[in-house]
Amino acid sequence: MTESTKRVRISQWDALLLESLRSLGWSQEELIRRVQQNELPTNGPFDFDYTELVTGLAYKEPEVFTSAVVDGYQIKYNTIRGIRSWIAVAFGREPELSLEEGSEAVTSELTKAEYDRLERVLSLGWFIQEVRPAAGETSGLYRIVPASQTN
């Protein structure tokens, strides 16, 4: 089984909620336990309501939730604003958003590890274009664009 077939697919919203909890520095085990027991913050850096995560994914599909936390996930369907939000939440940086018709893109600096992680979670139909490659510990500059712009 390849890595891509091992990863579960979750909604963009569930991914944002999960990444906001990861940003609190909890271990995978603590994150799973806290969600399952509904011991979640009511205020935090992102001001999210975690009810949907607790009553939705974690309750209705506990195996998928656990796998997403432990093994990683792929987002079922990304929007351009959702990609911008995911980068902000997961990596703590504010990417540039371009909404001009025909040249929509999210532009962000990414380390090699961040690039690899983003590439694994993006839904089908999105590509990462290299503007300036990452080198060693130095971040590179990348544009995330819809497939329709790569032809």
Secondary structure, DSSP 8 states (H G I E B T S, - for coil): --HHHHSEEE-HHHHHHHHHHHTTT--HHHHHHHHHTT---SS-SS---THHIIIIIHHH-HHHHHHHHHH-EEESS--HHHHHHHHHHHHS---EEE--TT--EEEEEE-HHHHHHHHHHS-TTEEEEEEE--BTTB-EEEEEEEGGG--
